[in-house]
């Protein structure tokens, strides 16, 4: 797809049935069935993922790429198969060479800033970011700016949480990098990534995309998006913590030096220097997260079986239901941030409720078994743009349904009565 705004087809999945695949969702908290609405921070994992990791650990575990005995070769084969599976899932042209495993998306974006940035950026060069970026796609560039004297420019947002692109050509003039989130982790905004990529390339810039919030929730094709580098995390897409992904165009990755030094990332080490390994292994120093890669591969299989078009259609419908239910019940007492149309956003709903602090809201909701996130969501520049210190955030996934939204509304109503 060329844009992150797929068609609004009718939902074709049964969330209540899918929820039975996720053991934690059967748990009770404070005597109530848990209502998990924090998938933007970390999604739950289905039994298929937990079983795949346990089965690997019990039957196959050995270090990869080194041993020539049977289970070591099997571990390597399964690890590399997971890499190819992940690459295929996002439409990588060369999955076996373009997928780099990192410990999380934050490390992936730091890899880009340090390996690509230190190679290509000099004093006075321009990096363009947006006001809605996660700190992971801001702080590494600040660090490089302090080191190299590069200039940071910003694409602003409007009051509905959409990027203001009227002055795009001027902002991109002379830029070497455009760093952009595919979907805001606060606003839910789906950005026109293909359009922005084309404009950035016309200006001579490389496009670095943060896809942590988009890859788990809608179909992704890196070629159609037109980006050069793209990062995301397993733990937001039904997989384990401890592993992230960096996709990069093959030719671009081949031009980069290693990020970390040690074992695995070398072909040869001498007293007078070293020869780096081929891609992607030159970026994977040390023992990689093997069990976690197996789990991520299983998560991809699970999402494939459900179908990403079906996931997106379900979340559009459920987000629309949630926006309507919150607005109808609370009116002017609630301020929901981001685009008002469900089709223009993902299932991330950040809100301010009356004058109640988001942390207080979260604590009261927990008494009703409802899990939402409260805080600045690693997006302080965006919080300042919105004029708030923090928000409460409910985030939806394929295992949520209207009953979960109703539980949120009723718990929020109870919080309002408590603080009346």
C-alpha positions as CSV (number, residue, x, y, z in Angstrom):
1,X,0.0,0.0,0.0
2,X,1.1,3.5,-0.7
3,X,-0.5,5.1,2.3
4,X,-1.3,4.1,5.8
5,X,-5.1,4.5,5.3
6,X,-6.4,1.1,4.1
7,X,-10.0,0.6,3.0
8,X,-12.8,0.4,5.6
9,X,-14.1,-3.1,4.9
10,X,-16.5,-4.8,7.3
11,X,-14.9,-6.5,10.2
12,X,-14.2,-10.2,9.6
13,X,-12.8,-11.4,12.9
14,X,-14.4,-12.4,16.2
15,X,-12.4,-10.6,18.9
16,X,-14.1,-12.5,21.7
17,X,-13.0,-15.8,20.2
18,X,-9.5,-14.5,19.5
19,X,-9.3,-13.3,23.1
20,X,-9.4,-16.9,24.3
21,X,-6.0,-17.5,22.6
22,X,-4.4,-15.0,25.1
23,X,-4.1,-16.6,28.6
24,X,-3.6,-13.3,30.5
25,X,-7.0,-12.0,29.3
26,X,-8.7,-14.6,31.4
27,X,-7.2,-13.2,34.6
28,X,-9.2,-11.3,37.2
29,X,-8.0,-8.1,38.9
30,X,-9.7,-6.8,42.0
31,X,-12.4,-9.4,41.4
32,X,-13.1,-8.3,37.9
33,X,-12.2,-9.8,34.5
34,X,-9.3,-7.8,33.2
35,X,-9.9,-5.3,30.4
36,X,-6.6,-4.8,28.7
37,X,-6.4,-1.5,26.9
38,X,-2.6,-0.8,26.9
39,X,-1.5,-2.6,23.7
40,X,0.2,0.5,22.4
41,X,2.7,0.0,25.3
42,X,2.9,-3.8,25.0
43,X,0.4,-6.2,23.6
44,X,-0.5,-9.5,25.1
45,X,0.8,-12.8,23.6
46,X,-1.2,-15.7,22.3
47,X,-0.6,-19.3,23.4
48,X,0.9,-20.0,20.0
49,X,3.7,-17.6,20.7
50,X,4.3,-18.8,24.2
51,X,4.3,-22.4,23.0
52,X,6.7,-21.8,20.2
53,X,9.2,-20.2,22.5
54,X,8.9,-23.0,25.1
55,X,9.1,-25.7,22.5
56,X,12.3,-24.1,21.1
57,X,13.9,-23.8,24.5
58,X,13.0,-27.4,25.4
59,X,14.0,-29.1,22.2
60,X,16.4,-27.0,20.1
61,X,18.2,-24.3,22.0
62,X,21.9,-23.7,21.1
63,X,23.9,-20.7,20.0
64,X,23.4,-19.8,16.3
65,X,25.8,-19.4,13.4
66,X,28.7,-21.2,15.3
67,X,28.1,-24.8,16.1
68,X,28.1,-27.6,13.5
69,X,26.3,-30.2,15.7
70,X,22.7,-31.0,14.9
71,X,20.7,-28.8,17.3
72,X,23.0,-25.8,16.7
73,X,22.4,-26.1,13.0
74,X,18.7,-26.5,13.7
75,X,18.7,-23.4,15.9
76,X,20.4,-21.4,13.2
77,X,18.0,-22.6,10.6
78,X,15.0,-21.6,12.8
79,X,16.5,-18.3,13.7
80,X,17.1,-17.3,10.1
81,X,13.7,-18.6,9.1
82,X,12.2,-16.2,11.6
83,X,14.2,-13.4,10.0
84,X,12.8,-14.2,6.6
85,X,9.3,-14.6,7.9
86,X,9.4,-11.1,9.5
87,X,10.8,-9.6,6.3
88,X,8.1,-11.2,4.2
89,X,5.5,-9.8,6.6
90,X,6.5,-6.2,5.8
91,X,7.2,-6.8,2.1
92,X,11.0,-6.6,2.3
93,X,12.4,-7.2,-1.2
94,X,15.3,-9.2,0.3
95,X,14.1,-10.5,3.6
96,X,17.2,-12.6,4.4
97,X,19.5,-9.6,4.1
98,X,17.4,-6.6,5.0
99,X,16.1,-7.6,8.4
100,X,18.3,-6.7,11.4
101,X,17.4,-8.0,14.8
102,X,18.0,-5.5,17.7
103,X,16.9,-5.6,21.3
104,X,14.0,-3.2,20.6
105,X,13.0,-0.5,18.2
106,X,14.8,2.1,20.3
107,X,18.1,0.4,19.6
108,X,17.2,0.1,16.0
109,X,16.6,3.9,15.7
110,X,19.8,4.5,17.6
111,X,21.6,2.2,15.2
112,X,20.4,4.4,12.3
113,X,21.4,7.7,14.0
114,X,24.9,6.5,15.0
115,X,25.8,4.2,12.1
116,X,24.2,6.2,9.3
117,X,24.3,9.6,10.9
118,X,28.0,9.5,11.9
119,X,28.8,8.3,8.4
120,X,26.8,10.9,6.5
121,X,26.1,13.9,8.6
122,X,28.3,16.9,9.2
123,X,28.0,20.3,10.9
124,X,25.1,22.3,9.4
125,X,23.3,19.3,7.9
126,X,19.6,19.1,8.5
127,X,17.4,16.4,10.1
128,X,13.6,16.9,9.9
129,X,11.4,15.4,12.5
130,X,7.7,15.8,13.4
131,X,6.1,17.1,16.6
132,X,4.5,13.8,17.2
133,X,7.7,11.6,17.3
134,X,8.4,9.2,20.1
135,X,11.5,10.1,22.1
136,X,13.3,7.1,20.4
137,X,13.2,9.0,17.1
138,X,14.2,12.3,18.8
139,X,16.8,11.8,21.4
140,X,19.4,10.0,19.2
141,X,19.2,12.9,16.8
142,X,19.7,15.4,19.7
143,X,22.7,13.4,20.7
144,X,24.1,13.6,17.2
145,X,23.3,17.3,17.0
146,X,25.3,17.9,20.2
147,X,28.2,15.9,18.8
148,X,28.1,17.1,15.1
149,X,26.4,20.4,15.1
150,X,23.5,19.3,12.9
151,X,20.3,21.3,12.7
152,X,16.9,19.8,13.7
153,X,13.8,21.1,12.0
154,X,10.2,20.2,12.9
155,X,7.0,19.5,11.0
156,X,4.2,20.9,13.1
157,X,0.7,19.4,13.8
158,X,-2.7,21.1,13.7
159,X,-5.3,21.0,16.4
160,X,-6.7,17.7,15.1
161,X,-3.3,16.0,15.4
162,X,-2.5,16.0,11.7
163,X,0.7,17.1,10.2
164,X,0.8,20.6,8.7
165,X,2.4,20.1,5.3
166,X,1.8,23.5,3.7
167,X,5.4,24.5,4.1
168,X,6.8,21.0,3.5
169,X,9.2,21.9,0.6
170,X,10.8,24.7,2.6
171,X,11.2,22.5,5.7
172,X,12.8,19.7,3.6
173,X,15.1,22.1,1.7
174,X,18.6,20.9,2.2
175,X,17.6,18.1,4.6
176,X,19.6,14.9,4.8
177,X,17.1,12.9,6.9
178,X,13.3,12.8,7.5
179,X,12.4,10.9,10.6
180,X,8.7,10.2,10.9
181,X,6.3,8.0,12.8
182,X,3.9,6.0,10.6
183,X,1.3,6.2,13.4
184,X,1.4,8.4,16.5
185,X,1.5,6.5,19.8
186,X,-0.5,9.4,21.4
187,X,-2.8,10.7,18.7
188,X,-3.4,7.6,16.7
189,X,-2.7,9.7,13.6
190,X,-1.9,7.8,10.5
191,X,0.6,9.8,8.5
192,X,0.8,10.0,4.7
193,X,4.2,8.2,4.7
194,X,4.4,7.5,0.9
195,X,3.7,11.2,0.1
196,X,6.3,12.3,2.6
197,X,8.8,9.8,1.4
198,X,8.5,11.0,-2.2
199,X,8.9,14.6,-1.1
200,X,11.9,13.8,1.1
201,X,13.6,11.8,-1.7
202,X,13.0,14.7,-4.1
203,X,14.9,16.9,-1.6
204,X,17.7,14.4,-1.3
205,X,16.8,13.1,2.2
206,X,16.8,9.5,3.6
207,X,13.5,8.5,5.3
208,X,13.7,6.8,8.7
209,X,10.3,5.5,9.8
210,X,9.1,4.5,13.3
211,X,6.5,1.8,12.6
212,X,6.0,0.5,16.1
213,X,2.4,1.4,16.2
214,X,1.5,0.6,12.6
215,X,3.0,-2.8,11.8
216,X,0.8,-4.6,14.4
217,X,-2.4,-3.0,13.2
218,X,-2.5,-2.7,9.5
219,X,-0.9,-4.2,6.4
220,X,2.6,-2.9,5.8
221,X,4.6,-2.8,2.5
222,X,8.0,-1.1,2.9
223,X,8.4,-0.7,-0.9
224,X,5.0,1.0,-1.3
225,X,5.7,3.3,1.7
226,X,8.9,4.4,0.0
227,X,10.9,4.6,3.2
228,X,14.6,3.7,3.4
229,X,14.8,2.5,7.0
230,X,11.9,1.3,9.2
231,X,11.9,0.2,12.9
232,X,9.4,-1.7,15.0
233,X,9.2,-3.9,18.1
234,X,8.0,-7.5,18.7
235,X,6.3,-6.8,22.0
236,X,3.7,-4.5,20.4
237,X,2.8,-7.1,17.8
238,X,1.9,-10.1,20.0
239,X,5.5,-11.1,20.4
240,X,8.0,-11.1,23.3
241,X,10.0,-8.3,24.8
242,X,13.7,-8.1,24.1
243,X,13.7,-8.1,20.3
244,X,13.2,-5.3,17.8
245,X,13.5,-5.0,14.1
246,X,15.3,-2.7,11.7
247,X,14.5,-3.0,8.0
248,X,16.7,-1.2,5.6
249,X,17.2,-1.1,1.9
250,X,19.9,-3.6,1.0
251,X,22.2,-1.1,-0.7
252,X,21.9,1.3,2.2
253,X,22.7,-1.3,4.8
254,X,25.7,-2.5,2.8
255,X,27.1,1.1,3.0
256,X,26.9,1.3,6.8
257,X,29.7,0.5,9.3
258,X,28.9,-1.7,12.3
259,X,27.1,-0.2,15.3
260,X,28.5,-2.4,18.0
261,X,31.7,-4.4,18.1
262,X,32.4,-7.9,19.3
263,X,31.6,-11.4,18.2
264,X,29.4,-12.4,15.3
265,X,29.7,-9.0,13.5
266,X,33.1,-9.8,12.1
267,X,34.7,-11.8,9.3
268,X,38.2,-11.4,10.6
269,X,40.0,-9.6,13.5
270,X,43.7,-8.8,13.5
271,X,46.0,-6.7,15.6
272,X,45.8,-4.0,13.1
273,X,42.1,-3.9,12.6
274,X,39.0,-6.0,11.6
275,X,36.9,-6.9,8.7
276,X,33.1,-6.6,9.3
277,X,30.7,-9.4,8.5
278,X,28.1,-9.2,5.7
279,X,24.7,-7.7,6.3
280,X,22.6,-8.2,8.4
281,X,25.0,-9.9,10.8
282,X,27.4,-7.0,11.0
283,X,24.8,-5.2,13.0
284,X,24.1,-8.1,15.4
285,X,27.1,-8.2,17.7
286,X,27.1,-11.0,20.3
287,X,24.6,-13.7,20.9
288,X,21.3,-12.5,19.5
289,X,17.8,-12.9,21.1
290,X,17.2,-16.4,19.6
291,X,14.2,-17.5,21.6
292,X,12.6,-14.1,21.1
293,X,13.1,-14.4,17.4
294,X,11.3,-17.7,17.4
295,X,8.5,-16.0,19.3
296,X,8.4,-13.1,16.9
297,X,8.1,-15.5,14.0
298,X,5.2,-17.2,15.7
299,X,3.5,-13.8,16.3
300,X,3.8,-13.1,12.5
301,X,2.2,-16.4,11.7
302,X,-0.6,-15.7,14.1
303,X,-1.3,-12.2,12.6
304,X,-1.1,-13.7,9.1
305,X,-3.7,-16.3,10.0
306,X,-6.0,-13.6,11.3
307,X,-5.3,-11.4,8.3
308,X,-4.0,-7.8,8.6
309,X,-6.9,-6.4,6.5
310,X,-9.3,-8.0,8.9
311,X,-7.3,-6.6,11.9
312,X,-7.5,-3.1,10.4
313,X,-11.2,-3.3,9.6
314,X,-12.0,-4.5,13.1
315,X,-10.0,-1.7,14.7
316,X,-11.5,0.9,12.6
317,X,-15.0,-0.2,13.6
318,X,-14.0,-0.6,17.3
319,X,-12.2,2.8,17.4
320,X,-15.3,4.5,15.9
321,X,-17.5,2.8,18.5
322,X,-15.1,4.0,21.3
323,X,-15.0,7.6,20.1
324,X,-18.7,7.7,19.9
325,X,-19.3,6.0,23.2
326,X,-16.9,8.3,25.1
327,X,-18.2,11.4,23.4
328,X,-21.9,10.5,23.9
329,X,-21.4,9.7,27.6
330,X,-19.1,12.5,28.6
331,X,-19.5,15.3,26.1
332,X,-17.5,18.4,27.0
333,X,-16.0,16.6,30.1
334,X,-13.7,14.7,27.9
335,X,-11.1,15.9,25.4
336,X,-9.9,13.2,22.9
337,X,-6.7,14.0,21.1
338,X,-6.1,13.2,17.5
339,X,-8.2,13.1,14.3
340,X,-12.0,12.7,14.9
341,X,-12.5,10.1,12.2
342,X,-11.7,6.5,13.0
343,X,-10.5,5.9,9.4
344,X,-7.8,8.5,9.9
345,X,-6.3,7.0,13.0
346,X,-5.3,3.8,14.7
347,X,-6.9,2.4,17.9
348,X,-5.0,4.7,20.2
349,X,-7.3,7.0,22.2
350,X,-5.5,9.6,24.4
351,X,-7.8,11.8,26.5
352,X,-8.1,14.4,29.2
353,X,-11.1,13.9,31.6
354,X,-12.4,17.0,33.4
355,X,-9.5,18.3,35.6
356,X,-8.6,14.8,36.9
357,X,-4.9,13.9,36.7
358,X,-4.3,11.0,34.3
359,X,-2.6,9.0,37.0
360,X,-5.6,9.2,39.2
361,X,-7.8,8.1,36.4
362,X,-5.6,5.1,35.7
363,X,-5.7,4.1,39.4
364,X,-9.5,4.3,39.6
365,X,-9.9,2.4,36.3
366,X,-7.6,-0.3,37.7
367,X,-10.1,-0.9,40.5
368,X,-12.5,-2.0,37.8
369,X,-9.9,-4.2,36.0
370,X,-9.4,-1.7,33.2
371,X,-5.8,-1.2,32.2
372,X,-4.9,2.1,30.5
373,X,-1.6,4.0,30.4
374,X,-1.1,7.4,32.0
375,X,1.8,9.7,31.4
376,X,3.6,11.6,28.6
377,X,4.0,8.4,26.6
378,X,7.6,9.2,25.7
379,X,6.4,12.2,23.6
380,X,7.1,15.3,25.7
381,X,7.4,17.7,22.7
382,X,4.0,16.6,21.7
383,X,2.6,17.0,25.2
384,X,3.8,20.6,25.2
385,X,2.2,21.2,21.8
386,X,-1.1,19.8,23.2
387,X,-0.8,22.0,26.3
388,X,-0.9,19.1,28.8
389,X,1.7,17.4,31.0
390,X,0.2,14.0,30.5
391,X,-2.8,12.1,29.1
392,X,-4.7,8.9,29.9
393,X,-4.4,6.5,26.9
394,X,-6.6,3.5,26.0
395,X,-5.2,1.5,23.1
396,X,-7.1,-1.3,21.2
397,X,-6.0,-4.5,19.6
398,X,-7.5,-7.4,17.7
399,X,-8.5,-9.1,21.0
400,X,-10.6,-6.2,22.2
401,X,-14.3,-5.8,21.5
402,X,-17.2,-3.4,22.3
403,X,-17.6,-5.0,25.8
404,X,-14.1,-3.8,26.6
405,X,-15.0,-0.3,25.4
406,X,-18.2,-0.4,27.5
407,X,-16.1,-1.4,30.6
408,X,-13.8,1.6,30.0
409,X,-16.8,4.0,29.8
410,X,-18.4,2.6,32.9
411,X,-15.1,2.7,34.8
412,X,-14.4,6.3,33.7
413,X,-17.9,7.3,34.8
414,X,-17.1,5.8,38.2
415,X,-13.9,7.8,38.3
416,X,-15.9,11.0,37.6
417,X,-18.2,10.2,40.4
418,X,-15.3,9.5,42.8
419,X,-13.7,12.9,42.1
420,X,-16.9,14.9,41.9
